[in-house]
Amino acid sequence: MFYKSVVIPLFFVIFFSSALFAQFDFGTDANTSNGITGVNEKKIVNGGPKRGNSQRQTWRAGVIIEPGSQIEKAKVTIPVPMDWFEQEVVKINEEKTDAAMSGNIRYKIVNNGAKEMILTLGRMRPHRKVEVIVDFELQNYELLPPDNTENYVIPKRIPHELEPYLKESPTIECNKSQFVKMFNEITKKKTTDWDKVESLYTFVQNNVQYDEYAKNQPAKGAWAVINRPEGTWEGDCKDMSCLFVALCRAGKIPARIVRLPEHCYAEFYLELKPELAASDSAGRTAKKTAIPSGFWFPCQVAGSYSFGGIPERQPILQKGDSFPDPDKQPKGKTLFLKECFEGELTAGSPLPKFRWIHEVKVK
């Protein structure tokens, strides 16, 4: 567990973040069309992947803290699930052992791709255990590929909200010229934009050996994977997804990482051809100024071949790959949003004991 302290008058700041957890240490429904969903995203009637079978489950998130001495200005921040097209937060149940904490939990959306649960504890008294666990009841769906992949193209103009998914992120060094060269070489014989993206996907699957030992280690990242002799490239789901995303972004294709409790995969963004996007659900031509319809498509880079759709129905903890890093203030970034516990402790006092709660229960 990461720990650092900064000495200030009378007190020092305690700060614990979940660096290890951030690296993964831990019937059929009717089809529904998928538009861009989530924060600041729009729903579109036609196109995109479709929802398949679903699974009801509960994600439990929280913390148990046992202070050894008094702590001032204590605060806990924990990533929690939010609504996506393939994930519905059906119910939230808060478990609290201290009634005085009622109303101290709030939620914050981070970078339009994750949600934080923030628990303000204030003053924590010695040897008074605090236990807070929140149950998120979820309905998660598998995603099925679209019917006609030739209808999708790389966007000519990138919507403002998608610009972050073309930029470099921690361990996704897409601006390096080597990735542009690789993109051009891998896709040069492909005739459709869908085939171009799929060729990037198969390239990573075929050329990067899965490394089981990397699962509980920090992500090496895209550049570290390819900066070795060909034939010796290796990595886990984090590294393989980073490489796929880097190649997409080098080719001006928006892409991002989707984080699950012990796994991650990637998503890429394509639009319907303008002549299709400018038609309504009845096939009638809409105004020429209609904005092309865009969609996020999943692909499981590490694991069984799943492109354009995915069988995963695990809780989604974030979408995106560049979040504020509490270990690297003020402007540091991290691949995965972290849990953290902070507060002020009198110099020389014993550190608190605590453990994070993050587990899933399938119904």
N, C-alpha and C positions, 0 to 999 in steps of 0.2 A: 504494500500500500504506500502510495506517495505521501511524503510529509515534508513540509518546509515551515520555517518560522521567521518572522521579522521582528526584531527587538524594538519596542517603543516604550515610552515612560510607564513604569509600573506594571504594564501588561506586555505579553507577546501574543501575536496572532497565531492561532492554530488553523491549519488548513489541510484537509485530507481530500484527495480526489481519487476516483476509481479508475486509475490508469490500467489496472489489470482487467477489470470488467469491460473496459472500452475495447480491449483486444480479444474479447470472447472467452473469458475464463468461466466462464460459467454455462344422407338422401339428396338428390339433385335439385338445385334451384333453377328457376327460369332464367335464361340468358338475358343479360342487361347490357346495353351498349355503354362503352366507356369513353367519356370525354376527358378533359383535363380536370382532375378533381383535387380537392385539398384547399389550402388557404390561398386566396386570390387566384383561384383557378376556376374555369367555367365548365359547365356541363354542355355537351353537344349530343344531339340525338343519334346521329349515325356514325359508324366507324369505330376503330380501335379494338382492343381485345375485349372479350366478353366474359362475364362471370360464370363460373361453373359450380361445382360442389362447394358447400360451405361447411364450416366447423365452428361450433360455439365453445369458447374457452375463456378462462379468467387469467389475466396477468396481475400478479400481486407485486406491488412495488412499495418499498418503505425502508425504514431504518430503526435499529434498536441502539440506544445510546445509554451508557452508564458513566456519568461524570465522576471523576475521582476528586474533583474540587469544583468550586463555583466557576461557571463560564458565562461571560457576558456577550451579548449580541450574537447569540448562536443562530445559525441559519443552515438549512439543508436544501439542496437542489437535486432533483432526481428526474431523468428523462422518463416520460410515460407515453403510452400510445395515443394517437389522435386519429381522426376520421380520414379515410382515403376511399377511393372507389372500391377497393378490394378489402377494406376493413371498416367496420362500423362499431363505434363505441356505444354499446347498448345501454350500459348502466355503470355508474361509479359509486362504490360503497366505501366510505371512510371508516377505518377502525382506529380508535384512539384510546389510550389507557389513561389519559389525563384530560378531564373535561375542560380544564382551563385553556386547552389548546384549540377548542372549537372556534372555527372561523379564521384560524391562522394559516390555513392552506389556500394558496392561490395558484393559478396556472398561467403560463406565459408561452406564446408561440415564438420560436426561434428560427429566423431565416426562412420562414414559410415551409420548413421541412421537418420540424420536430416540436414537441411540446415539453416544457419543464413543469414539474410540480415543485413549488417553492414553499417550504415550511419555515415560518419565522418563529423560533423558540424563545428569543429574548434571553432572559437570565435563566440559567440552568443551575439548580442547587446540587451540592455534593451528594453522591450516593442515591440520588433519586432517579431511577431508571425511566427513560422516556421511550415508548414504543409506538410508532406510527406506521400502519400498513394500510394501503389503499388498494381495493380490488377493482380492476377494470374488466367488466364483462364485455367480451368482443365477439363479433361474428366475422370470421375471415373466409374469403373466397379464393378458390383457385382461379387463374386467368387462362382463357383459351385464346389461341391466335386468331387474327382476323381471317375472313373468308378469302379475300382477294388481296394478296400482298403487293400486286403491281400498282395498286391505287395510291401508294404512299411514296412521298418524295422528301428529300432533305429540304428544309425550309429555306427560301431565298432571303427572307427578312426575319430576323430573330425577334420575337416579342421581348419587350423589356424585362419581364419577369423571368425569362429563361437565360438571360445573359450570364448569370453566375455559373451556369452549367456548360459554358464554353471556356471558362477561365481555369487557371491552375488552382489546385487545391493541395493540401498536405499529402505528399506521396503520389500526386497525380500531376506530373511535370509535363503537361501537354504542349507547352510552348517550345520545347526543345526541337530543333530541326530534324532530329532523327525520327521522331514520331510522324512528322509530315511526310518524310521519305517513305517510311514504312506504310503509311496510309495509301499513298499513291501507288506503291508497288503491289500491295495486297489487293487493291480494288480495281486495278487498271483494266482487267478483262471482264468486269461485271457490267451488265447493261441496265439493270434497274437499281434504284437507290436502296431498296430492301435487300437485294443481293449483296450490295456493297457492305452494308452493316453486318449482314450474316457472315460474310467472308472474314471480317475482323473477328467476329465471335469464334468461328471455327479455327482461325489462325491461333488465337490464344489457347483454345482447348487442345489443339494439336501440338503446340510448341512449348507449353509450360507444364512441367511435371508437378503434380500436386504434392505438397510437402506437409505431411501430417504434424510434424514437430513445430511448424510455424504458427499453429492455431492459437497458442497462448502467448505469442510474441508480438511486439509492435509490428505494424505493417512495414514491410521493406519498401513497397511502392513500385510504381511502373518503371522508373528509371533504373532502380537497383536490379530489377528482374532482367532487363535486356542488356545491362551493362556487364554482362558476363559472356563467355564464349557460347555461341549457339550450340544447342544440344545439352547445355547444363542449366537452362532456365528452370527455376522452380519457385513455388510459392503456394500459399493457401488461398482460400476464397477471397480474402482481402486483397492480396497482391494480384491475383488474376483479374479481379473486378477492376482494380485500379488501372491495370494495363489496358483492358478493353475500353474503359472510359477515356483514358488518355488518347488512344487511337481515334476514337470517335470525335473527341474535341479537336484533335489535330486536323480532322477533315470537316470542321464546322458543323458537326452533328451534336446537338445537345445531349448530354448523357450524365448520369448520376448513380450513386450507390444507394442501395436500400439495405438498411441494417435490421436484422432479426436478432433474437436473443443469443444464438450461438452460430450464426451464419450470416452471410450477406450475398446479395446478387446485384445485378446492374439493371438500369433502365436506359433506353434511348428514345429520342423524340423525333417523330416524323409527322408530316402533314398529308392530308388528302390532296390529290391533284387539284389545282384551282378550279377546273371546270366541274369537279365533283363537289368541292367544298362550297361552291356558289349555288348549289341546289338545295332545296328544302327536303323534308322527309318524304314528300310526295313526288319528288323528282322534278319539280318546277324550278326554273331558273330564277335565282334571287338577284338582288341588285348587284351590279358589277363591283361595287365597293365592299362586298362581303369579305370578311376576314377568313382566310383558309383555316380549316379545322385541323387542330393538331392533337396528337395523342402520345402518351407514354406507353412504351412496350417493354415488358420485362424479359430478361434472359439470365439464366443461371450459368455463369461462366465456369464455376467449379462444381462438378457433379454431373448428373445425367443431362443429356442434350435437351435443353428446353429453351427455345428461341421464339420470341413473339408472344409466348404464353408461358405459364409456370405453374407447377402443381403445388407450390408452397402455400400453406395456410397457417403459418406461424404468426405470432404478433409482430407487427411492424413498429419499430421503435424510432426510426427516422428515415427520411429520404433526403439525400444530399451528402456532401462530404467536406464541408468547410464550416466549422462552428467555432465560436469563441472558446479559447482554451484557458481555464482558470489557473493553470500552472504557468502560463506564459503571458501574464498581464503586461501592458494593457491591450495589445493588439495581436496577441498570438492566436493561431488557429489550430484546430485539431480535426482529424478525420471523423471521429465519432464523439458525439456529445457525452460528457462525463457526469457522473454523480459527484457531488462534493459536500463537505461539511466544514463550516468555518465558524470561528468565534474568537473571543479574547480571553486569555487565561493568564492569571497572575504568575509572574516569573517564578520558576522553581516548583510549581504545582505539578502533580501527576497528570499525565495525559488521559483523556477519557477512553473508555473501551466502547467500541461500537461495531456493528456489522450491517451491511446492506441486505435488504430483502429483494430478490428478483427471481421469481419463479412463475411457471405457467401450470395451470390445471385445466385439462381437457374434460369437457362434460360429455 
